Amino acid sequence: MVLRIEYLLILVLVILVLSIIGINPTSQSAITSKGDKEILFQNFSLSEFKEDTLGKRILAQEAIKYTTHFDLKHINLNDEDGNIILADKVSYKDNSVYMDNNVTLKSKEGLLFTTENIYYKLKDKLVKSTADFTLDFNGSKIVGENLEYSMKSRDVSADNIHASILFVSTL
């Protein structure tokens, strides 16, 4: 009994075609081994020095630099005008800062804003919040929503304001 090579090749070809048809390949996205985190800082501080003033200063418990943005935790931001902003979580991207969880803004005039989140445009020095806020000033308490505060012109605007204003007489 002689086995012809052509039959063997046809058998191998049939097995190959059936295995190609039987395999159902799926497309999966590639996973980079590096990730997008570039660097992690613990007890991070950044200061800007100017001739006459200290400039801006940022203190954070933790700072993570990603390829597109920074994430900071438990920050204390002081600007050159004496304004202070405290927040639990911060994201910095494209010259804008989004702050979340227990945000407190204290201006040099003594205005004390507390809210859950704010959006701060660094170039315009404009603070916006869609969450409810509380403003304390010289014993007066103002509650509202949709806060807009210009740190340049010191203009404040908001919606649904409820105020308890304490007048202090000067004698």
Steps between C-alpha positions, in 0.01 A plus 500: 500500500647820382402837647512775249640836606219691327239346734711591800532861383125524433432364850737760656339775291149398614611497865658844455185649340275353772726637777501848341120498474464367854719771657304817575759773558395797713658841501633623833649837574865506589589572860806708559721381776593856599153647559443875483641595841834668465602590854367501857596762760441467876482818714522717187568874514546749222583868551532792263733779603468858377705808576258670739268216607512130569272414205288187474556200727347153481529239773356151446511172686528311171542603136481267201612620158323330212579554133213750465437642849592516870294350784565630852364397839451724806628826357564845640531761223611856583516766230703820490199709610454312829208278397502143636324196352477165679360180343516122537527410128631716216552446130712747298475500121541766230548795739178412686452340838203286607474458878276249672405397856506751787613805306572816700596835347613784724561839340732764641192717576371232740241332277479130585332279236433131569360263236537147364663586166635796306644561157783756501631664182853610586542749216177689574511439878135395478346251746177317411299245695176325411467346847338673795736736681522692825663843532602628842604864540524698826241278671259511205408173331385471138388171342442455127583306185671559164777713649718716276779695668752713311817524705619791281199731528365349828153459343278225642184367338276206592147359474241413768665707771389475862680737734530572868679834509644641819556878501783622714480865602816700519499751785 
